[in-house]
Amino acid sequence: MASKNKVDWRFNMAVFLGFLRRHWLLAAGAVFFLIIKELASIAQNYLFKMVVDDGTLFTGGSLSKALFIDQLWFIVILFGGVVLALVVGQWMFMHLVNRLESLMQRDLKERFFAHSICLAELFCEHSA
């Protein structure tokens, strides 16, 4: 059974993008930190692969102990930076998304429900 009240998705998307347009800088920042977070996640996996590969070379005898330890220290320092980037990227992404969501909800309420407050005040003034 088809409903008579069809949803106008094009209009809804236009309204949503209109709200988003006001806060484009927050949205761009959230996308930026999302990319940073994902790149750090990829780098974390790559650094782990490097440790495994270097360990295989060391146990095979084709990598000296001094070179292995130097490379391991370098990877540990990089890994610390990657973990820091993951933490900061996740925190900033969540912070910006929460801020964007609350601002867009406020804009939505102001646009569609501000007239209800005026109507309620008028009703109270006339009925007193």
C-alpha positions in Angstrom: 0.0 0.0 0.0 1.6 3.3 -1.1 1.6 6.2 1.2 0.2 9.5 0.1 2.8 11.4 2.0 5.9 10.9 0.1 9.2 12.2 1.4 10.9 14.8 -0.7 14.5 13.6 -0.3 15.8 16.3 -2.6 14.3 19.1 -0.4 15.5 17.4 2.8 19.0 17.1 1.4 18.9 20.8 0.3 17.9 21.9 3.8 20.6 19.7 5.4 23.3 21.1 3.1 22.0 24.6 3.7 22.6 24.0 7.5 26.0 22.4 6.7 27.0 25.3 4.5 26.9 27.7 7.5 29.5 25.5 9.3 31.7 24.3 6.4 34.9 25.1 8.2 34.0 22.6 11.0 33.0 20.0 8.4 36.3 20.5 6.6 38.2 20.2 9.8 36.4 17.0 10.7 37.2 15.5 7.3 40.9 16.6 7.7 41.3 15.0 11.1 39.5 11.9 9.8 42.1 11.6 7.0 44.9 12.2 9.5 43.5 9.4 11.8 43.2 6.9 8.9 46.7 7.7 7.6 48.1 7.2 11.1 46.3 3.8 11.3 47.9 2.8 8.0 51.3 3.9 9.2 50.9 1.9 12.4 50.3 -1.3 10.4 53.3 -0.5 8.1 55.6 0.1 11.0 54.6 -3.2 12.5 55.4 -4.8 9.1 58.8 -3.2 9.1 59.5 -4.6 12.6 58.5 -8.1 11.4 60.6 -7.8 8.2 63.7 -6.5 10.1 63.3 -9.3 12.7 63.2 -11.8 9.9 66.3 -10.4 8.3 68.1 -10.3 11.7 67.2 -13.9 12.5 68.3 -14.9 9.0 71.7 -13.4 9.6 71.5 -10.8 6.8 71.1 -7.8 9.3 73.7 -7.0 11.9 72.7 -6.6 15.6 73.7 -2.9 15.7 71.8 -2.0 12.6 68.8 -3.9 13.8 68.7 -2.1 17.1 69.2 1.3 15.4 66.3 0.6 13.0 64.2 -0.7 15.9 64.7 2.5 17.9 63.8 4.6 14.8 60.6 2.6 14.4 59.8 2.9 18.1 60.1 6.7 17.9 58.0 6.8 14.7 55.4 4.5 16.3 55.1 6.9 19.3 54.4 9.7 16.9 51.9 7.7 15.0 50.1 6.7 18.3 50.1 10.4 19.3 48.6 11.3 15.9 45.9 8.6 16.3 44.9 9.9 19.7 44.9 13.6 18.7 43.2 12.8 15.4 40.4 10.8 17.0 39.9 13.4 19.7 39.7 16.3 17.3 37.5 14.4 14.9 35.0 13.5 17.6 35.1 17.1 19.1 34.5 18.7 15.7 31.7 16.3 14.8 30.0 16.8 18.2 30.3 20.6 17.8 29.0 20.5 14.2 26.0 18.3 15.2 25.0 20.6 18.1 25.2 23.7 15.9 23.2 22.1 13.1 20.6 20.9 15.6 20.3 24.5 17.0 19.9 25.8 13.4 17.2 23.3 12.7 15.3 24.2 15.9 15.6 27.9 15.2 14.3 27.5 11.6 11.4 25.1 12.2 10.3 25.8 15.8 11.0 29.4 16.5 7.6 30.4 15.2 6.0 28.0 17.7 7.4 30.0 20.6 6.0 33.2 19.1 2.6 31.5 18.7 2.6 30.3 22.3 3.4 33.8 23.5 0.6 35.3 21.5 -1.8 32.7 22.8 -0.8 33.5 26.4 -1.2 37.2 25.8 -4.7 36.9 24.2 -6.0 34.5 26.7 -5.0 36.5 29.8 
